[in-house]
Amino acid sequence: MPEDRKMLEPMATVVSLVLRAVLALLTVGLVFSVVRGSWGGSFVCVTDDSGSSSTAPGGFLPEKGAQVLSVPRYCADNPDAQLRLFDALGTLPSTLLLISGLFLLHTLLQGAARDGIHTVRTASRFRLLGWWLLLGSLVVELVESNARAALLAELAKSADFTAGAWLGLWSTPYLAVLTGLGLLTFARITLAGASMREDLEGVV
């Protein structure tokens, strides 16, 4: 529908371009990794965000009344497959959630432009994207915080892989959760609009 398609711009075009650019960059990175013959760098690092020290590192001079805190960062030279797996699980799920979210958003916008905004299909696509971001962001943060905690436990003698350890590395994805809830609300609004539209078409 031309009117609906115009209302979805420039969002539809921007999302389409961003999705293509992200997929192109990932493809180039994957090909480069295969050609180079390595999956990841020569070392694996993890930062212990749950702890800090008042011992100031050398070379950092604070202003009067300020202090420099040391946040430990542990790195492993020549990591084995297990450490590389923990490192990948600490970042890869976020990337997958971003790509899949962009794909679902692209599908939503393209479908709305084709079928119309106030339709049952568009409402279902809103609902799917909302639940995907809401639940997906929580699952991603759970996996990544556990992976970082497991990696930290392998590299630091003072760290153990416990519930408290991964909770200390947990960061609630407030923005993604609120966005997911907002999309679920828009799904209900769109569905109500679709019902009103069908009622009007029946009257006419």
Residue, then its C-alpha position, 0 to 999 in steps of 0.5 A: m500500500p503506497e500510503d503505508r509505505k510512505m509512512l514507514e520511510p525512512m526507517a524501512t530503508v535505513v534498516s535494510l541498509v544497516l542489515r546488509a552492511v552488518l551481514a557484509l561485514l560479518t561475511v568479510g570477517l568470516v572469510f578473513s578468519v578462514v583464510r588466516g586460519s585462526w578463529g580469534g586472536s592470539f590471546v583471550c582476555v576478561t575484565d573483572d568488573s565486579g572488583s576494583s582496587s585503590t592501588a593506582p596503576g603507574g602512568f595515570l595521574p589524577e587531578k586533585g581530589a580524584q583517584v584512579l582505581s584499578v580494575p583487573r583484566y586477565c589475559a591468557d597467552n595461547p588459549d586452548a579451545q575451552l578458553r576460546l569457547f568461553d570468550a566467544l560465548g561472552t560476546l557472540p550471543s549479543t551479535l546474533l541477537l542484533i542480527s536476528g533483531l534487525f532481520l525481524l525488524h526488516t521483515l516487519l517493515q517490509g511486510a507492513a509496507r506490502d500488507g498494510i500497517h493496521t493488519v493482523r499480520t503486522a500485529s503478529r510481527f510486532r508481537l514476535l519482535g517484541w518477545w524476541l527482544l524481551l526474552g532474547s536479551l535476558v537469555v543473551e545476558l545470562v549466557e554471556s555473564n556465565a561465560r565471562a564468569a567461567l573464563l574469569a574462574e579459569l584465569a584468576k586464582s581468586a575467582d570461582f565459578t559460582a552464582g555470585a560470580w556471574l551475578g556480579l558480572w550480570s548487567t540487566p538489558y534495560l533498554a532491550v527489555l523496555t523496547g520489547l515491552g513497547l513492541l508488545t504494546f504496539a502489537r496490541i494497538t495495531l491489532a485493535g486498529a486492524s479490528m476497527r478497520e475490518d469493522l469499517e470495511g464491513v459497514v461500507 
